[in-house]
Amino acid sequence: MSGTFRIVSHTADVALSLRASTEGELLHALGRGLVRLIAGPRFGKAKARQGWTGFAHGRMPAESLEALLVKWANEMICAFDTDGLLWIPGDVPVVTGSDETGWVAEAWLALYAARERGLEQFHDLKAATWHGLKVTRRNGILRARLVLDT
């Protein structure tokens, strides 16, 4: 199973409902969901390739899977807000660790020059929150619901 995301309205905010078989797929689904929220439904791979400015290797440690989701989301939001760059998920991130030892995610990301290309932000995201966030596993499927302040 490849990771999936679904956009869910949440009071005055927006949430991503995530499902995946592995921790890496969960993070990949989060990245794809954030691209959809930031760039809108018409932004696709073909458009992203036209505005690539390069690639970046990201490595992020966190004490829990929930912390990893919040940190990854907030870094993506910050890159867009401060540098005008949209992280485009490529391969599924490699995620290692456990709740006892901590988690580390590593991935190569394409960088899309959103500000240079005049990309209008679809949802004005402020930050990922901890509101009700819990990663659960049932029948081999990881699930999480990440609420984002708008």
N, C-alpha and C positions, 0 to 999 in steps of 0.2 A: 504494500500500500504506500503510495506517495502521500506526503502530508497534504491536508486540505485546510482551507479556511472558509469561513462564512462571516460576512459582515452583519452585525446585529446592532440595532439601535438600543441605547441604554440611557434612559432619562434624557439629560441634556448632552450626553456624551455619545461615543460610539464604542463598540466592542468587537473583538475578533474572537470567534469560536474556532479553536484549532483542534485537529485530530491527526494523529500520525502513528506509525508503528515504532519509530525510533526517536530518540531525542534530537538527532540531526534533522530528521524530516519535520519535526515539530518546529524547529527554528527556521527551516526553509519555508514552511507554510506561513510563519509569522512574517518573514521578509516579503514574500509575495503579497500577502494581505496588506502590509504597509505600503508597498508600491501602488497597489490598487487604490488605497485610501488617499495617498498623497497625490498621485498622478491621474487618477480617474480610470474608468473602465475602458476608455479608448486607447490608453497607452499600452502598447504591446512590444514584443521583442524586436520587431522590425524598426519601430520608432526608436527604441532604446539603442540599437546598434548605430543609428545615424548620429547620435550625440555622445557616444562614448569618449571619455577623455583619458581612459586608462583603466588599470586594475589596481586593486589594493588587497593586501593580505591582512585579514583581521584576526586577532587572537583576544579572547575575552574570558577571564576567570570569573567565577561567581560561587557563592557558598551554597546555592540551591538552584534547582531548575527554574523555580519561580523568579529568583533573582536574575538568572541568565536571560529569561524572556524580557523582563523589565529593562535590564541594562542594554540588551541588543536593540530593543525598540527605541529606547531613548537616544542611543547613539545614531540610529538611522534618522530620527526626527531632528536631532541636533545638526547632523551633516547637511541636511536639506536647509534648515533654517539659517545656519551660520555661513555655510560655504556654497550653498546653492547646488549641492551634489545629491543625487538620488542613488542610493546603493541598489544595484540590480543583482538579486541572488543568482548565482550560477549553479555550480554543483552543490549538492547537499553538504552542509557543514559537518565537520568531524567533531563530535561531542564525546568527551571522555570524562569519567569520574563517577562520583556517587554522592549522596547526601552526607556521608561520613567524611569523605576526603575533599569535597568541593568538586565543582564542574569546570571544564574548560571547553570553549568552542573555538574552532579555527575554520576559516573559509576564505576563498578568493572571491572578491566581489568586483563586478564591473561598476565603474563610476560614470553616471550620466550627468552631463553639464546642464542641469535643469534651468538655472538662472540664465545662462548664456543662450539657451534655446527658447527662452520666453515661456517656459512651462507654467501654466496657471495652476496653482495648488487647488486640488479638488476638495479636500477636507483640511481645514486649518487645525493640525494636531499640535497640542502643547506638550503632552508627556504621557507616557504609559504609567498606569497606577497599580497599586497593590490591592485595589478594591475587590475583595472576594476571590483573589487569584489563588488557585490551587491546581497543580498538575496531578492528575489521577491516571491510573492504569487499570483498565478493566478489559478482560478477554484479549489481552495483548495489545490494546489500543490506548495510546496516551491521549488525554483530553485536557484542554485548558481554555479558559475564557479570560482574555486580557482586555481590560477597560482602558480606553484612551481619552484623556481630557481634550475637549475641542474648544 
